[in-house]
Amino acid sequence: MQVRGSEAVDPHFGMSLLLVEKTAAGLLWAYNAAHLQALHDYATASLRESTGIANGSMFSRLPQWMKLARNRVLLQKATARLIAKANAIL
């Protein structure tokens, strides 16, 4: 994701992203409903296991603020708002 002006854009096609939510910790965005659901599942997981392979998954590359336990509720609420927004769009 890149930022052009004040909006988030797709780095490959240059199109504005629709699923974007500003939070106190950072910018949350998703490309599509599946990406958003994966982020929501990560946020609501009681145990976040690593595969042991560095950079082996999308979750190992998430911004640090999304991985911090103190931001778990913030991330859950933000993903819930984006899911509601996605349902309204689709």
C-alpha positions as CSV (number, residue, x, y, z in Angstrom):
1,M,0.0,0.0,0.0
2,Q,1.2,3.5,-0.8
3,V,-0.2,6.9,0.2
4,R,-0.9,9.5,-2.4
5,G,-2.0,12.8,-0.9
6,S,-4.3,11.7,1.9
7,E,-5.6,8.4,0.4
8,A,-4.2,4.9,0.4
9,V,-3.6,3.4,-3.1
10,D,-2.7,0.0,-4.6
11,P,1.0,0.0,-5.4
12,H,0.6,-1.9,-8.6
13,F,-2.5,-0.3,-10.3
14,G,-2.5,3.1,-8.6
15,M,-6.2,2.7,-7.7
16,S,-7.6,4.1,-4.4
17,L,-8.3,1.5,-1.7
18,L,-11.9,1.4,-0.4
19,L,-11.3,-0.6,2.7
20,V,-9.3,1.8,4.8
21,E,-9.7,2.7,8.4
22,K,-7.6,5.2,10.4
23,T,-6.8,4.2,14.0
24,A,-4.9,5.8,16.8
25,A,-2.1,3.4,16.2
26,G,-1.9,3.5,12.4
27,L,-3.6,3.0,9.1
28,L,-5.5,-0.3,8.6
29,W,-6.3,-1.3,5.0
30,A,-7.4,-4.4,3.1
31,Y,-7.4,-5.3,-0.6
32,N,-10.5,-7.4,-0.5
33,A,-12.9,-9.3,1.8
34,A,-10.6,-12.3,2.1
35,H,-7.7,-10.1,3.2
36,L,-9.9,-8.3,5.7
37,Q,-11.2,-11.6,7.1
38,A,-7.6,-12.9,7.6
39,L,-6.7,-9.7,9.5
40,H,-9.8,-10.0,11.6
41,D,-9.0,-13.7,12.4
42,Y,-5.5,-12.6,13.4
43,A,-6.8,-9.9,15.6
44,T,-9.3,-12.2,17.4
45,A,-6.9,-15.2,17.7
46,S,-6.2,-16.1,21.4
47,L,-2.9,-17.5,20.4
48,R,-0.7,-16.2,17.7
49,E,1.7,-18.9,16.6
50,S,4.7,-18.5,14.4
51,T,5.7,-21.0,11.7
52,G,9.4,-20.5,12.6
53,I,10.2,-19.3,9.1
54,A,11.2,-15.6,9.0
55,N,8.9,-13.6,6.7
56,G,7.1,-16.9,5.8
57,S,3.6,-15.4,6.0
58,M,1.6,-12.3,5.6
59,F,1.4,-11.9,9.3
60,S,5.1,-11.8,9.9
61,R,5.2,-8.7,7.7
62,L,2.4,-6.8,9.5
63,P,3.3,-3.4,11.0
64,Q,4.5,-3.6,14.6
65,W,1.5,-1.8,16.0
66,M,-0.8,-4.6,14.7
67,K,1.3,-7.3,16.4
68,L,1.3,-5.6,19.9
69,A,-1.0,-7.1,22.5
70,R,-1.9,-3.6,23.7
71,N,-3.5,-2.8,20.3
72,R,-5.4,-6.1,20.0
73,V,-8.8,-4.5,20.9
74,L,-8.2,-1.5,18.7
75,L,-7.4,-3.8,15.8
76,Q,-10.5,-5.9,16.5
77,K,-12.8,-2.9,16.5
78,A,-11.2,-1.5,13.4
79,T,-11.5,-4.7,11.4
80,A,-15.1,-5.0,12.6
81,R,-15.8,-1.5,11.2
82,L,-14.2,-2.4,7.9
83,I,-16.2,-5.6,7.7
84,A,-19.4,-3.6,8.1
85,K,-18.2,-1.1,5.5
86,A,-17.3,-4.0,3.1
87,N,-20.8,-5.6,3.6
88,A,-22.4,-2.2,2.8
89,I,-20.3,-1.9,-0.4
90,L,-20.8,-5.4,-1.6
